[in-house]
Amino acid sequence: MSGALHDKYEIASALRETGLLLNILGENPYKAKAYLQGARAVEGAGEDIGKLVRENASGQV
């Protein structure tokens, strides 16, 4: 997949950045917090995130 995020740290970074931007823009704080929590979950995942997505098991993260 060209242009795809390559590893869980890039994915987590994108989620964290989105959460921070939502906070800065004064958007729903719960939505922003969800992105930040998602970033922590992705970083802490023991499995390859790409593999989980390919197997459509991302709900297990």
Backbone as JSON, one array per atom type, in Angstrom:
{
  "sequence": "MSGALHDKYEIASALRETGLLLNILGENPYKAKAYLQGARAVEGAGEDIGKLVRENASGQV",
  "N": [[0.84, -1.18, 0.0], [0.97, 1.91, -1.08], [1.79, 5.06, 0.3], [0.62, 4.5, 2.68], [0.53, 4.42, 6.28], [3.42, 3.34, 7.92], [4.2, 1.97, 10.3], [3.28, 1.08, 13.7], [4.0, 3.2, 15.3], [3.96, 5.45, 13.68], [1.26, 5.49, 13.06], [0.2, 5.87, 15.62], [1.29, 8.39, 16.14], [-0.05, 9.97, 14.25], [-2.68, 9.72, 15.19], [-2.39, 10.87, 17.72], [-1.64, 13.48, 17.02], [-3.98, 14.31, 15.73], [-5.78, 14.25, 17.88], [-4.65, 16.24, 19.55], [-4.88, 18.49, 17.88], [-7.66, 18.67, 17.72], [-8.19, 19.35, 20.38], [-6.91, 21.88, 20.51], [-8.46, 23.3, 18.69], [-10.78, 23.48, 20.07], [-12.71, 21.54, 19.91], [-15.02, 18.8, 20.54], [-14.22, 17.55, 23.66], [-14.25, 14.88, 24.44], [-14.04, 13.46, 22.1], [-11.49, 14.24, 21.27], [-10.01, 13.14, 23.37], [-10.48, 10.45, 22.9], [-9.01, 10.0, 20.55], [-6.42, 10.39, 21.56], [-6.29, 8.33, 23.43], [-6.54, 6.2, 21.7], [-4.11, 6.42, 20.34], [-2.32, 5.69, 22.38], [-3.15, 3.05, 22.76], [-2.55, 1.87, 20.3], [0.24, 2.15, 20.25], [0.88, 0.48, 22.37], [0.14, -1.99, 21.47], [0.77, -5.39, 21.04], [0.85, -6.83, 18.74], [1.36, -6.73, 15.16], [0.04, -3.92, 13.73], [-0.8, -3.49, 11.1], [-1.23, -6.09, 10.28], [-3.39, -6.78, 11.92], [-5.35, -5.07, 10.91], [-5.54, -5.99, 8.29], [-6.59, -8.49, 8.79], [-9.0, -7.76, 9.66], [-9.45, -7.42, 12.35], [-9.29, -5.27, 14.02], [-10.82, -4.35, 16.1], [-10.01, -5.74, 18.29], [-7.85, -4.57, 19.43]],
  "CA": [[0.0, 0.0, 0.0], [1.78, 3.11, -1.12], [1.19, 6.16, 1.02], [0.06, 4.04, 3.96], [1.4, 4.58, 7.43], [4.24, 2.14, 7.89], [4.26, 1.17, 11.52], [2.35, 1.5, 14.74], [4.4, 4.49, 15.86], [3.46, 6.47, 12.76], [-0.19, 5.51, 13.25], [-0.02, 6.51, 16.92], [1.63, 9.8, 16.0], [-1.15, 10.61, 13.51], [-3.82, 9.77, 16.1], [-2.07, 11.85, 18.76], [-1.7, 14.81, 16.4], [-5.39, 14.62, 15.52], [-6.36, 14.56, 19.19], [-4.14, 17.53, 19.99], [-5.49, 19.52, 17.05], [-9.05, 18.81, 18.16], [-8.14, 20.13, 21.63], [-6.56, 23.27, 20.18], [-9.58, 23.91, 17.99], [-11.92, 23.55, 20.97], [-13.73, 20.54, 19.53], [-15.52, 17.93, 21.59], [-13.08, 17.01, 24.42], [-14.32, 13.42, 24.49], [-13.52, 12.99, 20.82], [-10.04, 14.45, 21.32], [-9.47, 12.16, 24.31], [-10.55, 9.14, 22.24], [-7.86, 9.9, 19.65], [-5.22, 10.24, 22.37], [-6.32, 6.97, 23.98], [-6.26, 5.31, 20.57], [-2.67, 6.47, 20.1], [-1.67, 4.87, 23.41], [-3.5, 1.65, 22.52], [-1.8, 1.41, 19.13], [1.65, 2.01, 20.66], [1.01, -0.64, 23.29], [-0.29, -3.25, 20.85], [1.84, -6.36, 20.88], [0.81, -7.38, 17.38], [1.53, -5.82, 14.02], [-1.23, -3.26, 13.47], [-1.16, -3.76, 9.71], [-1.77, -7.46, 10.23], [-4.71, -6.75, 12.53], [-6.27, -4.42, 9.98], [-5.76, -6.92, 7.16], [-7.44, -9.59, 9.26], [-10.25, -7.14, 10.09], [-9.59, -7.68, 13.78], [-8.85, -4.06, 14.71], [-11.61, -4.19, 17.31], [-9.37, -6.48, 19.37], [-6.68, -3.83, 19.93]],
  "C": [[0.88, 1.24, 0.0], [1.03, 4.24, -0.41], [0.59, 5.77, 2.36], [1.05, 4.31, 5.08], [2.12, 3.26, 7.66], [4.27, 1.33, 9.18], [3.36, 1.78, 12.6], [2.72, 2.85, 15.34], [3.97, 5.65, 14.96], [1.94, 6.61, 12.91], [-0.51, 6.23, 14.55], [0.25, 8.0, 16.85], [0.5, 10.56, 15.29], [-2.39, 10.74, 14.41], [-3.6, 10.83, 17.17], [-2.17, 13.28, 18.21], [-3.15, 15.24, 16.18], [-6.06, 15.01, 16.83], [-5.92, 15.92, 19.7], [-4.75, 18.68, 19.2], [-6.96, 19.75, 17.43], [-9.13, 19.61, 19.45], [-7.89, 21.6, 21.35], [-7.73, 24.0, 19.55], [-10.85, 24.0, 18.85], [-13.04, 22.6, 20.62], [-14.13, 19.71, 20.75], [-14.35, 17.29, 22.35], [-13.08, 15.48, 24.5], [-13.77, 12.8, 23.21], [-11.99, 13.11, 20.8], [-9.39, 13.39, 22.22], [-9.47, 10.76, 23.69], [-9.37, 8.95, 21.29], [-6.58, 9.69, 20.44], [-5.15, 8.84, 23.0], [-6.04, 5.94, 22.89], [-4.77, 5.27, 20.26], [-1.93, 5.6, 21.11], [-1.94, 3.39, 23.18], [-2.7, 1.08, 21.36], [-0.33, 1.2, 19.5], [1.86, 0.79, 21.53], [0.63, -1.99, 22.7], [0.92, -4.16, 20.64], [1.93, -6.92, 19.48], [1.06, -6.3, 16.35], [0.16, -5.25, 13.67], [-1.71, -3.52, 12.04], [-1.79, -5.13, 9.56], [-3.19, -7.49, 10.81], [-5.74, -6.14, 11.59], [-6.57, -5.34, 8.82], [-6.68, -8.05, 7.56], [-8.79, -9.08, 9.77], [-10.53, -7.42, 11.56], [-9.2, -6.45, 14.59], [-9.66, -3.79, 15.98], [-11.01, -4.9, 18.5], [-8.19, -5.74, 19.95], [-6.98, -3.31, 21.31]]
}
